[in-house]
Amino acid sequence: MVEITIADVRRFLIPLQGRVVDYKYLREEMRIDPNGKSWDNIRSIMFDLAFEKLVKPSGKRDGVFKVIKQVESVKVFGIENNTGEFGLMFPRDFDTGMEIGVAEHLVIRPGDLMLLAGVSNFGKTALSVNFLAENIDKHQCSLLGNEFTTLDNKPTPRFLNRLKVADWVQWADEAGNDKFELLPVREDFEEHVRDGKVNIIDWINISSGEHYLISGMLERIKHGVGNGIAIVVIQKEESRELGRGAGYTRDFADVYLTIDKHGEFESRLTVGKVKESRGSIVGRSWAFRISEGVKLHDIREIVKCPTCYGKGWVKSGQSSAPCSGCLKRGYVDR
């Protein structure tokens, strides 16, 4: 049998870029003769390829190598680049028609990922549906996640009711065709996001409880949207500053917004992180009320209460008492 050469191994590894291989795999797949010189020579060939930076040893002396994905330099000038804003429309006040105030400050560009981390029942899905409503005639939109479809791949009754309530939106064209795409996807979202679209995912869950894995999923989602954007919803505990996955979830978010309770019946949207804005925006908050699951009312900017400094309670002798300045909300209208 003809002995293999380093050139033979190079050609064999080309389609395996990004994968992990070992000596056993190479010997079997390349049909190396156990009695030939190549059986042992594969070791020295792989280390020569490591020197060429075509493979990377595991470092454990176990014969395992990662086949390095080969990349070419990216040309910056002399080609057409999309440097403009994406033109994302934000949810509006049902009564006044005004966009939520954060919109005028944020700069959203193609490829961005906006993360909405919110407590249960205080606006995550309402905002998701409103993002769809405001952008359905301007961009192609794709919906994925746990809130939109049933286990037998049909629209959930609650989702359909929200669309019915939002009767100011034309959800279908004149022929009765959906003006948006609804995908029955509840995991592996990165495999299904659409390049160039507004991808709305409500919501990501890690069934194993390993919520730090959300970070890697967000990275893959960002890579998948291309010139589109992603609006991704995750759950947040009421007592936590960040959503499930904590600091890991901030890594790949271009905009990080949190949704909390504001009093008993309203919601508070707070800006936690932005990569690009038109002014100081991090830490600012807006309150709003939701009716019929989708209508936003009385949107206004709020600030931390100057009496209790956002705590909702003030010292009263040896104990604490509810702050009368903000009615225990911690915030007052700006």
C-alpha positions, 0 to 999 in steps of 0.5 A: 500500500502506498504510504501517505504524505503530509499533502494527503493529510492536508487534503483530507483535513480540509472539509473537517475544519472546526472539528476534532480528530484523533489518531484512531479516526485518521488511521481508520478514515484514511485506511492506513495500513497497520503494517506500513510506515504511515501507521506511526508516521501520522504522529509526526505528520500531525505535529508538522501540521500543528507547526503550520497552524493547520491543527492544534493539539489538545495539550494532553498528549492524547493524540487529539487535535482540533482542525483549525478553521482557515480564515482569510483577511477581510477587506475593509476599503474598496467594497460596499459596506453597510454602515447605516442604522437598521431603522428599527421601530420601537413600541408605542403608547397606544393613546398618544402614538409616541414611541417609548422614549428609549428609541430616540437615544439608541443606535441599532445597526445590522447584526445587533442583538437586543436582550430583554430580560424581564420578570414574569407577567410584566411585559416581555411578550407585550413588548415582543408583539409590539416590536412585531407590530411596529416593524411588520410593514418596514422589515421582514420579521420572524418569530420564534420561541416558547410564547408563540406556538403550541407543542403541536406547532400551532399558534397559541390561543394567547398569541392569537388573542394578542393579535386580535386585540392589536387590531390597528395592525394589518397582520395579513396581506390582501390575499390572507397571507401572513405578513410575518414568519412564525417558526415553531422553534423552542431550542437551538434558535441559532439554527433557525434565525433568518439573515436580514430579518427582525428575529424576535425570540420569546423566550430562551430557556435552558432546561438543564438549568445551566443558564450560563449556556445562554451566552454561547447561544446568543453569540451564535444567534448574532452570527446567524442574523447577518444584516438583520437583528435579533430581539431576544427575551429571557426570564429574570428573577424579581430580586435580580439585576440581570436575567438568567445567566447573569453576567454571561448574558451581557457579553454578546448583547448590543442593547441590554434592557430589563423589565421589572415591576413598577408598583403593583400594576405597571412595568419599568423598562431600564437600560442596562447596556448599550454599545452605541447611543446618541447620549447618556442612556445607561441606567435610565428607566421608563414606566408603562401600563399594559392592558389586554395583554398588548396595549401600552399606556402612559409611557413616561420616563421615571427616575429614582425617588430622591427621598428613598433613593430607589429603595422604596423604604425610608428609615423611621426610628429603629425601623423602616417605613414605606416611602410616601414620596414614591408610594414604595415604588422607588421611582417617581415621574421625571 
